[in-house]
Amino acid sequence: GYGSLPKYLEPYAHAWQNVLPHTAFALLKGWEAASGGGCSWFDLKAWDGCTLLSQHKACVQPLKMASARAVDQVEALTHSLKLSHGSVALMGFSQGAMMALQMGLSFTKPCAGVVACAGALLAREEDVTSKPHILLVHG
């Protein structure tokens, strides 16, 4: 999520390893500095509910650019571990959920699935190149 660091999610990965023992977890770090010493994937300062709901270009373009950059990271990791797209699942919270959704829908081949917690889907139908299983959690 916005302002987070991968180390904050490590306890979840360790907990999930008990039920997913043959799973490798990769915790990607956003590349932009955010308040409080954390990181973000893209700047959210100009966003508000109206621009989000309208899929305004000011929101969609930074997300698409960040997603493409993160897809490259996941593709490299997938290749180095000799995994197929069907073996990769993405998970994100808040801004990370937006990234996971955008990435999952823009892979050249469908990934195993996307778990998005408290995020938003901004992908436009014309940008969708794959349709993985998606679990969207709010509340």
C-alpha positions, 0 to 999 in steps of 0.5 A, spaced: 500 500 500 501 507 499 507 509 504 508 501 506 515 497 505 515 490 504 518 488 511 511 490 513 508 484 509 513 479 511 509 476 517 503 475 512 508 471 507 511 467 513 503 465 516 501 463 509 507 459 508 504 454 513 498 453 508 502 454 502 509 450 503 511 450 496 510 457 495 516 462 493 514 469 496 516 476 492 515 482 496 516 488 491 518 495 493 515 501 490 520 506 487 517 512 489 518 515 496 512 516 500 511 520 507 513 517 513 519 513 510 515 508 506 514 507 498 509 508 493 508 505 486 506 512 483 504 519 486 497 519 489 497 527 491 492 529 486 487 523 486 480 524 489 474 520 489 471 523 483 477 523 479 478 515 481 471 514 479 471 517 472 478 513 471 481 520 469 487 520 465 491 523 471 490 517 475 490 511 469 496 513 466 501 513 472 498 507 474 499 504 467 506 506 467 507 503 474 504 497 472 508 496 466 515 497 470 512 492 475 510 487 470 517 487 468 520 485 475 515 480 475 517 477 469 524 477 470 523 473 477 518 468 474 523 467 468 529 466 474 525 461 478 523 458 471 515 459 473 510 459 468 505 465 468 499 460 471 504 459 477 504 466 479 499 469 483 499 477 485 496 480 492 496 487 494 493 492 499 490 499 497 495 502 492 498 495 491 491 492 490 491 497 484 497 495 482 496 487 482 489 488 479 492 492 473 498 487 472 494 481 473 490 484 467 495 486 463 500 480 463 501 477 456 498 470 459 493 469 465 497 469 471 494 464 477 490 469 480 489 476 483 488 478 491 486 485 491 485 488 498 481 495 499 483 497 492 480 500 486 480 497 479 482 502 474 483 498 468 479 500 461 476 494 457 481 495 452 487 495 456 485 488 458 489 482 455 488 477 460 483 475 465 485 471 471 481 469 477 480 475 482 478 476 489 477 483 491 476 484 498 473 490 502 471 492 509 
